[in-house]
Amino acid sequence: MASEATLEATTTAISYDGGLTCALSVTSLDRSIPWYENVLGMTLMYRMDEIAWCELRSAVARVSIGLSQVESAGGPGGATLTFGVTDLDAAKAALDAAGVRQDGPINEIPGMVRLLTFYDPDGNALMFYQDLSGNGEG
């Protein structure tokens, strides 16, 4: 087990540039790109069919979503991308209007956060959160 001094030295040696690309597997770029654009309001940055990959710009500064087309996608496990929203009820209404499958109703931890899990067309779990703490963090 690494000592705290070793861990601190290791973590400070990494110089991040502030960008984040979240990669998800999908079975069809043709189906998934319009879904991420129309349902989540993302913008296609580029598409490379020769490697079955595209990237979409999210509304979060320097955060993009990369979609990789594979034979089988979705299902249990993996990371859940969780996006902060200012009005979870309005976000849920937009998902409802688009017929997006959700994992039950809005979940609330009083004084902390409200959460809603939903799924893309391949069953990848995504989540919205609304901060209730008043400190701007979820």
Secondary structure as UniProt FT lines:
FT   HELIX           4..12
FT   STRAND          20..26
FT   HELIX           29..38
FT   TURN            39..40
FT   STRAND          43..48
FT   HELIX           49..51
FT   STRAND          53..57
FT   TURN            61..62
FT   STRAND          63..69
FT   STRAND          81..84
FT   HELIX           88..97
FT   TURN            98..99
FT   STRAND          107..109
FT   TURN            110..112
FT   STRAND          113..119
FT   TURN            121..122
FT   STRAND          125..131
//
